[in-house]
Amino acid sequence: MAKEEKKLVIDVDAVIEKYNKANPDARQLNRKELAEKLDVNPQLLSDWKRGKTPNIIPRLQTLMELGGCGLNDFVKELQDI
């Protein structure tokens, strides 16, 4: 029996809110600026929020669960390996 895949969303607004709280004296981040920093179309952020996430997200979650680690523990730049 195939494992049921979870429906995931990427809550970009949570990221924006956390950034803005951590940087109260900086210019407040918004979706358009976040999209620019990620080098993506702002529409993509809306898609993520509605659950249209890349297939890699569930696999990354599984890796984190299996390894008991965070994303930064295993996602590295090629030159760092």
C-alpha positions as CSV (number, residue, x, y, z in Angstrom):
1,M,0.0,0.0,0.0
2,A,1.4,3.4,-1.0
3,K,2.0,5.9,1.8
4,E,-0.5,8.8,1.7
5,E,1.2,12.0,0.9
6,K,0.5,15.0,3.1
7,K,-0.9,18.2,1.5
8,L,1.7,20.8,2.4
9,V,1.8,24.6,2.1
10,I,4.7,27.0,2.4
11,D,3.4,29.8,4.7
12,V,5.4,32.7,3.3
13,D,3.5,35.1,5.4
14,A,4.9,33.4,8.5
15,V,8.4,33.9,7.2
16,I,7.7,37.6,6.5
17,E,6.2,38.1,9.9
18,K,9.1,36.4,11.7
19,Y,11.6,38.5,9.7
20,N,9.7,41.7,10.4
21,K,9.6,40.9,14.2
22,A,13.3,40.1,14.3
23,N,14.2,43.2,12.4
24,P,11.9,46.0,13.8
25,D,14.3,48.8,12.7
26,A,14.7,47.5,9.2
27,R,12.4,48.2,6.3
28,Q,9.5,45.8,6.6
29,L,9.6,42.9,4.2
30,N,6.6,42.2,2.0
31,R,5.7,39.4,-0.5
32,K,7.0,41.3,-3.5
33,E,10.4,41.9,-1.8
34,L,10.6,38.3,-0.6
35,A,9.9,37.1,-4.2
36,E,12.8,39.3,-5.4
37,K,15.1,37.9,-2.7
38,L,14.2,34.4,-3.8
39,D,14.4,35.3,-7.5
40,V,10.9,34.0,-8.2
41,N,7.7,35.5,-9.5
42,P,5.4,36.8,-6.7
43,Q,2.6,34.6,-8.0
44,L,4.7,31.6,-7.0
45,L,4.5,32.7,-3.4
46,S,0.7,32.7,-3.6
47,D,0.8,29.2,-5.2
48,W,3.0,27.9,-2.3
49,K,0.5,29.4,0.2
50,R,-2.4,27.6,-1.6
51,G,-0.6,24.2,-1.4
52,K,1.0,24.1,-4.9
53,T,4.4,23.1,-3.5
54,P,7.2,21.4,-5.3
55,N,7.2,17.6,-4.8
56,I,10.6,17.9,-3.0
57,I,8.9,19.4,0.1
58,P,7.5,16.1,1.5
59,R,10.8,14.3,0.8
60,L,12.7,17.0,2.6
61,Q,10.4,16.6,5.6
62,T,11.0,12.8,5.5
63,L,14.7,13.4,5.5
64,M,14.5,15.7,8.5
65,E,12.3,13.2,10.4
66,L,14.6,10.3,9.6
67,G,17.8,12.1,10.5
68,G,16.3,14.0,13.4
69,C,17.8,17.2,11.9
70,G,17.0,20.5,10.4
71,L,17.1,21.5,6.8
72,N,20.4,23.4,7.3
73,D,22.0,20.2,8.5
74,F,21.9,18.6,5.1
75,V,21.1,21.3,2.5
76,K,24.5,22.7,1.6
77,E,26.2,24.5,-1.2
78,L,28.1,22.1,-3.5
79,Q,31.4,23.7,-2.6
80,D,30.8,22.9,1.1
81,I,30.7,19.2,0.6
